[in-house]
């Protein structure tokens, strides 16, 4: 069975990025033939433990991410790129810690005209950790916050065939 994990890197608990990530995970999983329910890790819930060397909650979250076959990473855009919360967390993975993982980037941006940097930065970060990064990533604009389902469905239609193929090869 495919282990599907959703990693939310928004400093606000229960954020729009989280709800968009869960919607995107359900849509793309249904189209890619992934039947397992996603495991959800919300970094906002880990709070200050992220800066503690031996926090059990962070160690357990890192193990869950490392074990994922498919990892959907959702981050809002902050100062042109992904959150520091995500960087602090992923810096604790070992080199090539996502070497067997198919990663799916999701970025939430204020303005689509400024969205190129975060999607590209997420892609580079995940590839540096050894992940095969699915294309295309999903970028949601602030004006899509209230009703992202149409954009997410359209993205899932395009992204699912490649994700299905990548998961089949990785299995």
N, C-alpha and C positions, 0 to 999 in steps of 0.2 A: 504494500500500500504506500502511496506517495505521501510523504510528510510535508504538509503545507503550513508555513508559518507566516504570519503577518507581523511586521515590526513597525510600530508607530513611534516616530521621533519628534512629536510635537510636545513642547513643554507644558501645554495646557492639557489637563486630564480630560478624557472623554471628548476630544476635539472633533472638529469637522474632518480633519485629516484621518482620524480613526474611523469615523463612519464611512467616509469615502473609500478607505482602504478595504473595509469589510464588504462594501458593495462591490468594489472592483474584484476582490478575491472570489466572491460568489459567482459573478458573471464570467470571469475568465476560467474558473475551475469547471463550471458547467460546460463550457464550450471546448475545453481541452481534455475532458474526460477524467478529471481529478475528482474522486468521490469522497475523499476524506475532508472532515471539517477542519478549517484552519485553526491552528494554535495562535493565540493573540498575545503579543508582548507589547505593552504600552510603557515606553520609557519614562513617561511622566509619573507612573506609579512607583518607579524605583527611586525617584528623587535623589536626595543626597547620598544614598547608598552607591550611586555610580562613581562617586569619588573616594569610596572606601575600598581599600585593597582586598579585603577578605569578606565582603558582604555576601552572605549565602544567596540572597535574592538575585544578585547580579551574576554570580557564578552559575546559578541554575538557568537564568535567562540566556547566558552565553552558550551553555550546553545545548539548550533548545534550538538556538539559532544555528549552531554548528551542525546539529543533526538534521536540519531541514533539507529536503530535496528541492523544494520551491520556497523562495523567500521573497515576499512582497514587502518592500520597504517604502514607507510613506513619510515624507517630511515636508513641512512648510518651507517656503523660501525665506531665509533670514540673511540680510546683507548680501544678497545675490547668490547664495548657495544653500546647502542643507544645514540643518541645525548643529550647533556645537554638541548638543545632547547625543546626536547620532555619532559624531566623530569620537567623543569620549567613550561611548559604548563599543564601537567597532574597533577602536585602537586596542582593546583588550583581547581581541581574537588573535590567535597565532598567525604567523605568515601562512598564506594560502588556506586560511581557516574556513573559507567558503569554496574550497577546491572541487567539491562534488555537487555544488548547489547551482540551481538555475535561479537567478535573481531578476526581480521585476521592479523597476523603479517607478514611484509615484510621487509627483511633486505638486504642491499646492502653492500657487503664486498669486500675487496681487494683480499683476498685469501680464498678459501673454506676451507682450512685446519684450519683456525682460525675462522670459522663461528659459531661454537657451542655456544659460550658465548652469542652473541647478540640475537639469536633466543630464547634461554632459558631465558635470562634477560627480553626480551620483553614479553614473555609468563607469567613470574612471575609478572611483573609490571601490566599487564592487568588483570590478575586473582586477584591480590590484590585490584584492583578497582572494583571487582565484575563481570567482564565480563566472559562469557563462551568463551574460546579461541579455535578457530578452528584449527584442525590439518589436514595436516601438514602446518606449516608456509612456506612462500616462501623465499628462500635465493638465491640471484643473485650475481655472482662473477663479478669482474671488467672486465674479459675477455669476458663476455656476454653482456656488455654494448651496443655494436654496434647492436646486433641482439638478443634481449631477447625473442622474440615471441615464439620460439620453446620450451624453458624452461618454459615460462609462461603457454603455452597451456598444456604441460604435467602436470604441477602442478595443473592447474585448473581442469583437468580430474580427478585427485585424490582427490582434496579438495572439489569440488562442491557437491558431494552426502552428505557429513557430514554437510556442510553449509546449504544445502537445508533442511535437517532434523532438524537442530538447529533452523533455521528461522521458520519452520512449528510449532515447539513446542513453540517457543517464541510468535508466533502470537496469 
